[in-house]
Amino acid sequence: MAFDATFRCQLISPETTVLDCRAFFAVVPAHDGQIGIAPSHAPLLCRLAPGALRVDSDRGVRRFYVDGGFARVRDDHLIVLTPRAFAAEVIDPAVVETELAHAEAMPLSDPERAGQLTRARVLLALMKPKT
């Protein structure tokens, strides 16, 4: 039996399947740090933080925003379930700058402030080209 150097990668939100491809490597934003996923990865179930999902496939490197959720790896299959996800290339810089300014202007005591700041900063980082 030949070794397959890829695994199935799915990114699913309640509205749609955002991505379904064969991947060489992926990085998921776990709640306690980033986790790299490669073919033949050990079984894994983890909670995700809002952050960037990176997927390396034969179509190149693609990056996505995921708004938390869960990731599961089993039998060379990564499934990312998230309430909201979209590709980095659809991010509108003007909207992100407005969201960041709004979050920074929120009172420090507002419980929503940290989450909104994190989201805006992740989106800003996703817009920057990677070398």
WOJOLIN-V168867 format. One record per residue. N is the residue number from 1. PSI is psi in whole degrees, -180 to 180 (999 if undefined). BURIAL is 1 if it has 24 or more other ideal C-beta (glycine too) atoms within 12 Angstrom, else 0. Layout:
N:PSI:BURIAL + N:PSI:BURIAL
//
This chain:
1:130:0 + 2:146:0 + 3:127:0 + 4:120:0 + 5:24:0 + 6:169:1 + 7:159:1 + 8:136:1 + 9:123:1 + 10:136:1 + 11:115:1 + 12:131:1 + 13:170:1 + 14:-29:0 + 15:-34:0 + 16:166:0 + 17:110:0 + 18:-35:1 + 19:139:1 + 20:103:0 + 21:174:1 + 22:132:0 + 23:151:1 + 24:-33:1 + 25:150:1 + 26:153:1 + 27:122:1 + 28:146:1 + 29:81:1 + 30:160:1 + 31:-20:0 + 32:21:0 + 33:172:0 + 34:144:0 + 35:126:1 + 36:138:0 + 37:128:1 + 38:168:0 + 39:146:1 + 40:24:0 + 41:147:1 + 42:152:0 + 43:143:0 + 44:141:1 + 45:124:0 + 46:154:1 + 47:141:0 + 48:150:1 + 49:159:1 + 50:131:1 + 51:-165:1 + 52:131:1 + 53:127:1 + 54:133:1 + 55:122:1 + 56:120:1 + 57:-176:1 + 58:-11:0 + 59:12:0 + 60:-170:0 + 61:127:0 + 62:145:1 + 63:143:1 + 64:150:1 + 65:131:1 + 66:136:1 + 67:60:1 + 68:-163:1 + 69:-147:1 + 70:152:1 + 71:141:1 + 72:134:1 + 73:129:1 + 74:132:0 + 75:51:0 + 76:45:1 + 77:115:1 + 78:124:1 + 79:125:1 + 80:117:1 + 81:123:1 + 82:148:1 + 83:-22:0 + 84:135:1 + 85:147:1 + 86:158:1 + 87:148:1 + 88:-34:1 + 89:-11:0 + 90:3:0 + 91:131:1 + 92:113:0 + 93:-38:0 + 94:-40:0 + 95:-42:0 + 96:-43:1 + 97:-40:0 + 98:-44:0 + 99:-41:1 + 100:-45:1 + 101:-41:0 + 102:-45:0 + 103:-42:1 + 104:-28:0 + 105:-11:0 + 106:150:0 + 107:145:0 + 108:-27:0 + 109:-9:0 + 110:123:0 + 111:-18:0 + 112:-16:0 + 113:-49:0 + 114:-44:0 + 115:-41:0 + 116:-38:1 + 117:-45:1 + 118:-48:1 + 119:-48:1 + 120:-40:1 + 121:-37:1 + 122:-43:1 + 123:-41:1 + 124:-45:1 + 125:-36:0 + 126:-28:1 + 127:-23:1 + 128:134:0 + 129:140:0 + 130:139:0 + 131:999:0
//
